[in-house]
Amino acid sequence: DFDEDHQEMMTDYSDDLQSIKLDQQEHGE
């Protein structure tokens, strides 16, 4: 159970990082 929750958290986390990266790129140019 813990592993499943952890996996979901990491997925959400990487999604957030991806969005932040894209946002920064857009503002940078």
Secondary structure, DSSP 8 states (H G I E B T S, - for coil): -HHHHHHHHHHHHHHHHHHHHHHHHHHH-
